[in-house]
Amino acid sequence: MEIVKFIYNEQEIEFQPFSQNVMVNATQMAKLFSKNLGHFTENKNTKIFIERCLNNRNSDYLNIKKKEDLIISQQKSGTWMHRV
């Protein structure tokens, strides 16, 4: 899988295709803004957003079927999120 690198404020943010979706390295993005990604993924509103993405109409439009199509955590490369 080819990783595409986007430069924002002289810092790299990686994008990569996972199956049929393009994912962004959210760990890199959060670091740019001095944010803790763990707080974001445990936030009540984030959980509601994920639930709504997974309802039938939205999931068909976004080409997602399960939570792992939205968020993937990998030990060495960080957390990847759907580009939604």
C-alpha positions in Angstrom: 0.0 0.0 0.0 1.4 3.4 -1.0 1.6 6.0 1.7 1.0 9.6 0.6 2.7 12.3 2.7 1.0 15.7 3.1 3.1 18.5 4.6 1.3 20.8 7.1 3.3 23.5 8.9 6.5 21.7 7.9 5.3 18.4 9.5 4.3 15.2 7.7 0.9 13.7 7.9 0.5 10.3 6.2 -2.5 9.1 4.2 -2.8 5.5 3.2 -5.4 3.4 1.4 -6.8 0.6 3.7 -9.1 -1.7 1.7 -11.4 0.7 -0.2 -11.0 3.7 2.1 -8.3 6.3 2.5 -7.1 6.7 6.1 -5.1 9.5 7.7 -2.5 9.0 10.4 -4.4 10.7 13.3 -1.5 10.2 15.7 0.6 12.5 13.5 -2.2 15.0 13.1 -2.9 15.2 16.8 0.7 15.7 17.6 0.8 18.8 15.4 -1.8 20.4 17.6 -0.4 19.1 20.9 -3.5 17.0 21.5 -3.9 13.5 23.1 -5.6 11.2 20.6 -6.8 8.9 23.4 -9.0 11.7 24.8 -10.5 12.2 21.4 -11.4 8.5 20.8 -13.0 8.2 24.3 -15.0 11.4 24.0 -18.8 11.0 24.2 -19.4 13.1 21.1 -16.8 11.0 19.1 -18.6 7.8 20.1 -21.9 9.3 18.9 -20.3 10.4 15.7 -19.0 6.8 15.1 -22.4 5.4 15.8 -24.0 7.7 13.3 -21.4 6.9 10.7 -22.3 3.3 11.1 -26.0 3.6 10.5 -27.2 2.1 7.3 -27.6 5.3 5.2 -24.3 6.8 6.2 -22.3 3.5 6.2 -23.4 2.9 2.6 -22.4 6.4 1.5 -19.0 6.3 3.3 -18.3 2.7 2.3 -17.9 1.5 5.8 -19.4 -1.5 7.6 -17.7 -1.7 11.0 -15.8 0.6 13.5 -12.5 -0.8 12.2 -13.3 0.9 8.8 -13.2 4.2 10.7 -10.4 3.8 13.2 -7.4 1.4 13.1 -4.8 1.4 15.8 -1.4 -0.1 14.9 1.4 -0.6 17.4 4.2 1.1 15.5 2.6 3.5 13.1 -0.2 5.0 15.3 -3.9 5.4 15.0 -5.4 5.7 11.5 -8.8 7.3 10.9 -11.1 7.4 7.9 -10.7 10.7 6.0 -14.4 11.6 6.7 
